[in-house]
Amino acid sequence: MHGPASHGWLLVALCAATGAYCLLRMRSHVEEQRRAAGGEALMGFGMAAMAVPAAVFTPPSWAWPGYAAVFGAAALHALWSARAGAHHLHHLVGASAMVYMAVVMAVAPGHGGGPGGSGIPLVTGVLLLYFTGYVLLSGVRLVPVTAGGGAVAWGDRPELARACRLSMGIAMVAMLLTL
């Protein structure tokens, strides 16, 4: 992604930490939490890889179509999973946003916004509105969550899962802004 290197490294750290916690959540005893955590881990690590500052590492030309393929498959999986519950639609939007960003970077790796364009492209604007709304709603939902009494496994803590989702939403907004 483009922008200051320090911001890129902060995004890398945030997304990698989120992905690592999601891997830990995959050890949960609740099957639905394990499935959601797997998709969120993929998203966190993928976002971390995409956020590496361009001044430090320029991915090879085949990387962007690779990202698009991986997240396209994740989007199809989320679409299939949406039959069981509407909450999978957010994963569909997130994976689709990653495909969009990979395509934009493959087409115009040095410019991000595309050739000759001024302002924010329509798709970027729609995704920014969606993820900004998601971040605000997630923040409001996180406030009343309290840790329950007793011993709760790290993978089963609802407040940490919500904080991870909030972190990835914030990172998505930041990545879309630098696109």
Disulfide bonds with the S-S distance in Angstrom:
none
